[in-house]
Amino acid sequence: MSLESVKAHFKQWDRDVDVMEFDSSSATVEQAAETIGVAPARIAKTLSFRGSEEKAILIVAAGDAKIDNKKFRLQFGFKARMLSPDEVLEQTGHAIGGVCPFGLNNELDVYLDISMQRFETVFPACGSTNSAIELTKDELLQYSFAKEWIDVCKGWGHDEEPAEVSQQIEV
């Protein structure tokens, strides 16, 4: 049912036909990257956190990024606490492995992490463990109804970039 709610969501832009369904699993970043044939970093994973109230917060980030607890606390004013699989299903309507910011059960706040801005296109899931769609950064922002781009992740190369650039200049 979750895949159908995502397709219905994309139908308003005539993009439901662009939802890809696979014979193999795309439930993890690695599986999705292998199935689609792209680098794991280009998989747009949706992470579900407890909000300040009963409502979840969704953060979409690059496949190689990890939540930075300090940045999260600075952004939202409270500690990052992920939802349990049951809570994720209840809040989003999507089971773990297919969670995405589209066709949601509830109106949730969605944020996009800047870790994805280095790519022309990314591949978020579409509500099932064997689906995805290719979207530009602008399309992801538009179709997810995201509030804004934020910086709450680490480990994706952003922090190391200045050092690499200065080393290249020295050579």
ChimeraX commands (.cxc) that place a marker at each C-alpha (Angstrom):
marker #1 position 0.00,0.00,0.00 radius 0.5
marker #1 position 2.87,2.34,0.79 radius 0.5
marker #1 position 4.24,2.20,-2.78 radius 0.5
marker #1 position 0.76,3.08,-4.05 radius 0.5
marker #1 position 0.54,6.15,-1.80 radius 0.5
marker #1 position 3.91,7.33,-3.16 radius 0.5
marker #1 position 2.78,6.79,-6.76 radius 0.5
marker #1 position -0.41,8.74,-6.01 radius 0.5
marker #1 position 1.75,11.52,-4.53 radius 0.5
marker #1 position 3.86,11.74,-7.73 radius 0.5
marker #1 position 0.79,11.58,-9.99 radius 0.5
marker #1 position 0.08,15.28,-9.27 radius 0.5
marker #1 position 3.25,16.08,-11.29 radius 0.5
marker #1 position 2.79,13.21,-13.79 radius 0.5
marker #1 position 5.90,11.60,-12.32 radius 0.5
marker #1 position 4.25,8.39,-11.05 radius 0.5
marker #1 position 5.52,6.63,-14.19 radius 0.5
marker #1 position 9.10,7.49,-13.13 radius 0.5
marker #1 position 8.92,5.39,-9.96 radius 0.5
marker #1 position 11.25,2.44,-10.55 radius 0.5
marker #1 position 10.44,-1.00,-9.16 radius 0.5
marker #1 position 13.17,-3.63,-8.93 radius 0.5
marker #1 position 13.35,-7.42,-8.71 radius 0.5
marker #1 position 16.11,-7.09,-6.10 radius 0.5
marker #1 position 16.02,-5.31,-2.75 radius 0.5
marker #1 position 16.85,-1.64,-2.40 radius 0.5
marker #1 position 16.18,-1.62,1.36 radius 0.5
marker #1 position 19.67,-0.51,2.42 radius 0.5
marker #1 position 21.90,2.18,0.95 radius 0.5
marker #1 position 24.32,-0.48,-0.32 radius 0.5
marker #1 position 21.58,-2.64,-1.86 radius 0.5
marker #1 position 19.93,0.36,-3.51 radius 0.5
marker #1 position 23.25,1.58,-4.93 radius 0.5
marker #1 position 24.04,-1.85,-6.32 radius 0.5
marker #1 position 20.54,-2.33,-7.74 radius 0.5
marker #1 position 20.45,1.11,-9.40 radius 0.5
marker #1 position 24.13,1.11,-10.38 radius 0.5
marker #1 position 25.23,4.33,-8.65 radius 0.5
marker #1 position 27.58,5.28,-5.82 radius 0.5
marker #1 position 26.05,4.70,-2.35 radius 0.5
marker #1 position 26.37,8.43,-1.59 radius 0.5
marker #1 position 23.74,9.19,-4.29 radius 0.5
marker #1 position 21.08,7.20,-2.43 radius 0.5
marker #1 position 18.88,9.71,-0.57 radius 0.5
marker #1 position 18.08,8.00,2.74 radius 0.5
marker #1 position 15.22,9.24,4.89 radius 0.5
marker #1 position 15.88,9.21,8.63 radius 0.5
marker #1 position 13.04,9.50,11.16 radius 0.5
marker #1 position 13.48,11.31,14.48 radius 0.5
marker #1 position 11.30,12.25,17.41 radius 0.5
marker #1 position 10.20,15.85,17.12 radius 0.5
marker #1 position 9.67,18.26,19.98 radius 0.5
marker #1 position 6.05,17.09,20.14 radius 0.5
marker #1 position 4.41,13.81,19.07 radius 0.5
marker #1 position 5.17,14.47,15.41 radius 0.5
marker #1 position 8.22,12.94,13.74 radius 0.5
marker #1 position 10.86,14.90,11.85 radius 0.5
marker #1 position 12.22,13.45,8.61 radius 0.5
marker #1 position 15.72,14.25,7.44 radius 0.5
marker #1 position 16.76,13.19,3.95 radius 0.5
marker #1 position 20.53,12.81,3.62 radius 0.5
marker #1 position 23.13,11.38,1.26 radius 0.5
marker #1 position 23.79,7.67,1.61 radius 0.5
marker #1 position 27.28,8.21,3.01 radius 0.5
marker #1 position 26.26,10.83,5.60 radius 0.5
marker #1 position 25.66,10.26,9.31 radius 0.5
marker #1 position 23.75,12.46,11.73 radius 0.5
marker #1 position 26.01,14.73,13.74 radius 0.5
marker #1 position 24.40,14.92,17.19 radius 0.5
marker #1 position 25.89,18.33,17.98 radius 0.5
marker #1 position 24.70,19.86,14.69 radius 0.5
marker #1 position 21.26,18.27,15.18 radius 0.5
marker #1 position 20.93,19.77,18.67 radius 0.5
marker #1 position 22.02,23.21,17.40 radius 0.5
marker #1 position 19.49,23.02,14.53 radius 0.5
marker #1 position 16.47,21.75,16.47 radius 0.5
marker #1 position 17.18,22.52,20.13 radius 0.5
marker #1 position 16.85,18.94,21.35 radius 0.5
marker #1 position 18.69,15.61,21.21 radius 0.5
marker #1 position 18.49,13.41,18.10 radius 0.5
marker #1 position 16.42,10.32,18.94 radius 0.5
marker #1 position 15.48,7.98,16.12 radius 0.5
marker #1 position 12.06,6.38,15.98 radius 0.5
marker #1 position 11.54,2.64,16.42 radius 0.5
marker #1 position 10.51,0.68,13.29 radius 0.5
marker #1 position 6.89,0.57,14.57 radius 0.5
marker #1 position 6.87,4.33,15.18 radius 0.5
marker #1 position 8.33,4.96,11.71 radius 0.5
marker #1 position 5.55,2.90,10.12 radius 0.5
marker #1 position 2.89,4.64,12.21 radius 0.5
marker #1 position 4.18,8.18,11.50 radius 0.5
marker #1 position 5.11,7.81,7.81 radius 0.5
marker #1 position 3.06,4.88,6.55 radius 0.5
marker #1 position 6.29,3.36,5.21 radius 0.5
marker #1 position 8.21,0.41,6.65 radius 0.5
marker #1 position 11.97,0.56,7.26 radius 0.5
marker #1 position 13.77,0.01,3.97 radius 0.5
marker #1 position 11.23,2.03,1.99 radius 0.5
marker #1 position 10.92,5.19,4.07 radius 0.5
marker #1 position 10.72,8.34,2.00 radius 0.5
marker #1 position 9.28,11.86,2.32 radius 0.5
marker #1 position 6.48,11.16,-0.20 radius 0.5
marker #1 position 2.92,9.85,0.26 radius 0.5
marker #1 position 3.10,10.15,4.04 radius 0.5
marker #1 position 0.41,9.04,6.51 radius 0.5
marker #1 position 0.82,12.28,8.46 radius 0.5
marker #1 position 1.91,15.79,7.60 radius 0.5
marker #1 position 5.50,15.77,8.86 radius 0.5
marker #1 position 8.30,18.32,8.80 radius 0.5
marker #1 position 10.84,17.28,6.16 radius 0.5
marker #1 position 14.37,18.68,5.96 radius 0.5
marker #1 position 17.03,18.05,3.33 radius 0.5
marker #1 position 20.65,17.77,4.42 radius 0.5
marker #1 position 23.27,19.64,2.39 radius 0.5
marker #1 position 25.22,16.38,1.97 radius 0.5
marker #1 position 23.09,15.77,-1.17 radius 0.5
marker #1 position 23.85,19.13,-2.80 radius 0.5
marker #1 position 27.05,17.81,-4.40 radius 0.5
marker #1 position 25.02,15.64,-6.82 radius 0.5
marker #1 position 22.94,16.60,-9.85 radius 0.5
marker #1 position 20.44,13.84,-9.03 radius 0.5
marker #1 position 19.76,11.52,-6.09 radius 0.5
marker #1 position 17.68,8.37,-5.62 radius 0.5
marker #1 position 15.21,8.31,-2.70 radius 0.5
marker #1 position 13.11,5.22,-1.94 radius 0.5
marker #1 position 9.44,5.17,-2.90 radius 0.5
marker #1 position 7.66,3.45,-0.03 radius 0.5
marker #1 position 8.81,-0.14,-0.57 radius 0.5
marker #1 position 12.02,-2.15,-0.18 radius 0.5
marker #1 position 12.42,-2.43,-3.95 radius 0.5
marker #1 position 11.64,1.01,-5.38 radius 0.5
marker #1 position 13.24,4.39,-6.04 radius 0.5
marker #1 position 12.97,7.50,-8.20 radius 0.5
marker #1 position 15.69,9.69,-9.67 radius 0.5
marker #1 position 15.21,13.36,-8.74 radius 0.5
marker #1 position 17.19,16.56,-9.06 radius 0.5
marker #1 position 17.86,18.52,-5.87 radius 0.5
marker #1 position 15.15,21.03,-6.83 radius 0.5
marker #1 position 12.64,18.25,-7.54 radius 0.5
marker #1 position 13.42,16.59,-4.21 radius 0.5
marker #1 position 12.81,19.91,-2.44 radius 0.5
marker #1 position 9.55,20.48,-4.33 radius 0.5
marker #1 position 8.08,16.96,-4.18 radius 0.5
marker #1 position 8.96,16.35,-0.52 radius 0.5
marker #1 position 7.49,19.71,0.58 radius 0.5
marker #1 position 10.72,20.11,2.58 radius 0.5
marker #1 position 10.97,23.11,4.88 radius 0.5
marker #1 position 14.61,23.87,4.06 radius 0.5
marker #1 position 18.13,22.65,3.41 radius 0.5
marker #1 position 20.02,22.11,6.68 radius 0.5
marker #1 position 23.48,20.98,7.78 radius 0.5
marker #1 position 23.12,18.21,10.39 radius 0.5
marker #1 position 25.34,15.44,8.99 radius 0.5
marker #1 position 28.97,14.42,9.10 radius 0.5
marker #1 position 31.19,11.84,7.46 radius 0.5
marker #1 position 30.39,12.65,3.85 radius 0.5
marker #1 position 33.54,14.54,2.93 radius 0.5
marker #1 position 32.31,18.09,3.57 radius 0.5
marker #1 position 34.52,18.50,6.64 radius 0.5
marker #1 position 37.57,17.06,4.86 radius 0.5
marker #1 position 37.12,19.11,1.67 radius 0.5
marker #1 position 39.21,22.18,2.64 radius 0.5
marker #1 position 42.20,19.99,3.60 radius 0.5
marker #1 position 42.03,18.08,0.32 radius 0.5
marker #1 position 41.81,21.31,-1.67 radius 0.5
marker #1 position 44.82,22.88,0.10 radius 0.5
marker #1 position 46.84,19.69,-0.42 radius 0.5
marker #1 position 46.05,19.78,-4.13 radius 0.5
marker #1 position 47.20,23.39,-4.31 radius 0.5
marker #1 position 50.54,22.52,-2.67 radius 0.5
marker #1 position 51.30,19.77,-5.20 radius 0.5
marker link #1:1,2 radius 0.2
marker link #1:2,3 radius 0.2
marker link #1:3,4 radius 0.2
marker link #1:4,5 radius 0.2
marker link #1:5,6 radius 0.2
marker link #1:6,7 radius 0.2
marker link #1:7,8 radius 0.2
marker link #1:8,9 radius 0.2
marker link #1:9,10 radius 0.2
marker link #1:10,11 radius 0.2
marker link #1:11,12 radius 0.2
marker link #1:12,13 radius 0.2
marker link #1:13,14 radius 0.2
marker link #1:14,15 radius 0.2
marker link #1:15,16 radius 0.2
marker link #1:16,17 radius 0.2
marker link #1:17,18 radius 0.2
marker link #1:18,19 radius 0.2
marker link #1:19,20 radius 0.2
marker link #1:20,21 radius 0.2
marker link #1:21,22 radius 0.2
marker link #1:22,23 radius 0.2
marker link #1:23,24 radius 0.2
marker link #1:24,25 radius 0.2
marker link #1:25,26 radius 0.2
marker link #1:26,27 radius 0.2
marker link #1:27,28 radius 0.2
marker link #1:28,29 radius 0.2
marker link #1:29,30 radius 0.2
marker link #1:30,31 radius 0.2
marker link #1:31,32 radius 0.2
marker link #1:32,33 radius 0.2
marker link #1:33,34 radius 0.2
marker link #1:34,35 radius 0.2
marker link #1:35,36 radius 0.2
marker link #1:36,37 radius 0.2
marker link #1:37,38 radius 0.2
marker link #1:38,39 radius 0.2
marker link #1:39,40 radius 0.2
marker link #1:40,41 radius 0.2
marker link #1:41,42 radius 0.2
marker link #1:42,43 radius 0.2
marker link #1:43,44 radius 0.2
marker link #1:44,45 radius 0.2
marker link #1:45,46 radius 0.2
marker link #1:46,47 radius 0.2
marker link #1:47,48 radius 0.2
marker link #1:48,49 radius 0.2
marker link #1:49,50 radius 0.2
marker link #1:50,51 radius 0.2
marker link #1:51,52 radius 0.2
marker link #1:52,53 radius 0.2
marker link #1:53,54 radius 0.2
marker link #1:54,55 radius 0.2
marker link #1:55,56 radius 0.2
marker link #1:56,57 radius 0.2
marker link #1:57,58 radius 0.2
marker link #1:58,59 radius 0.2
marker link #1:59,60 radius 0.2
marker link #1:60,61 radius 0.2
marker link #1:61,62 radius 0.2
marker link #1:62,63 radius 0.2
marker link #1:63,64 radius 0.2
marker link #1:64,65 radius 0.2
marker link #1:65,66 radius 0.2
marker link #1:66,67 radius 0.2
marker link #1:67,68 radius 0.2
marker link #1:68,69 radius 0.2
marker link #1:69,70 radius 0.2
marker link #1:70,71 radius 0.2
marker link #1:71,72 radius 0.2
marker link #1:72,73 radius 0.2
marker link #1:73,74 radius 0.2
marker link #1:74,75 radius 0.2
marker link #1:75,76 radius 0.2
marker link #1:76,77 radius 0.2
marker link #1:77,78 radius 0.2
marker link #1:78,79 radius 0.2
marker link #1:79,80 radius 0.2
marker link #1:80,81 radius 0.2
marker link #1:81,82 radius 0.2
marker link #1:82,83 radius 0.2
marker link #1:83,84 radius 0.2
marker link #1:84,85 radius 0.2
marker link #1:85,86 radius 0.2
marker link #1:86,87 radius 0.2
marker link #1:87,88 radius 0.2
marker link #1:88,89 radius 0.2
marker link #1:89,90 radius 0.2
marker link #1:90,91 radius 0.2
marker link #1:91,92 radius 0.2
marker link #1:92,93 radius 0.2
marker link #1:93,94 radius 0.2
marker link #1:94,95 radius 0.2
marker link #1:95,96 radius 0.2
marker link #1:96,97 radius 0.2
marker link #1:97,98 radius 0.2
marker link #1:98,99 radius 0.2
marker link #1:99,100 radius 0.2
marker link #1:100,101 radius 0.2
marker link #1:101,102 radius 0.2
marker link #1:102,103 radius 0.2
marker link #1:103,104 radius 0.2
marker link #1:104,105 radius 0.2
marker link #1:105,106 radius 0.2
marker link #1:106,107 radius 0.2
marker link #1:107,108 radius 0.2
marker link #1:108,109 radius 0.2
marker link #1:109,110 radius 0.2
marker link #1:110,111 radius 0.2
marker link #1:111,112 radius 0.2
marker link #1:112,113 radius 0.2
marker link #1:113,114 radius 0.2
marker link #1:114,115 radius 0.2
marker link #1:115,116 radius 0.2
marker link #1:116,117 radius 0.2
marker link #1:117,118 radius 0.2
marker link #1:118,119 radius 0.2
marker link #1:119,120 radius 0.2
marker link #1:120,121 radius 0.2
marker link #1:121,122 radius 0.2
marker link #1:122,123 radius 0.2
marker link #1:123,124 radius 0.2
marker link #1:124,125 radius 0.2
marker link #1:125,126 radius 0.2
marker link #1:126,127 radius 0.2
marker link #1:127,128 radius 0.2
marker link #1:128,129 radius 0.2
marker link #1:129,130 radius 0.2
marker link #1:130,131 radius 0.2
marker link #1:131,132 radius 0.2
marker link #1:132,133 radius 0.2
marker link #1:133,134 radius 0.2
marker link #1:134,135 radius 0.2
marker link #1:135,136 radius 0.2
marker link #1:136,137 radius 0.2
marker link #1:137,138 radius 0.2
marker link #1:138,139 radius 0.2
marker link #1:139,140 radius 0.2
marker link #1:140,141 radius 0.2
marker link #1:141,142 radius 0.2
marker link #1:142,143 radius 0.2
marker link #1:143,144 radius 0.2
marker link #1:144,145 radius 0.2
marker link #1:145,146 radius 0.2
marker link #1:146,147 radius 0.2
marker link #1:147,148 radius 0.2
marker link #1:148,149 radius 0.2
marker link #1:149,150 radius 0.2
marker link #1:150,151 radius 0.2
marker link #1:151,152 radius 0.2
marker link #1:152,153 radius 0.2
marker link #1:153,154 radius 0.2
marker link #1:154,155 radius 0.2
marker link #1:155,156 radius 0.2
marker link #1:156,157 radius 0.2
marker link #1:157,158 radius 0.2
marker link #1:158,159 radius 0.2
marker link #1:159,160 radius 0.2
marker link #1:160,161 radius 0.2
marker link #1:161,162 radius 0.2
marker link #1:162,163 radius 0.2
marker link #1:163,164 radius 0.2
marker link #1:164,165 radius 0.2
marker link #1:165,166 radius 0.2
marker link #1:166,167 radius 0.2
marker link #1:167,168 radius 0.2
marker link #1:168,169 radius 0.2
marker link #1:169,170 radius 0.2
marker link #1:170,171 radius 0.2
view
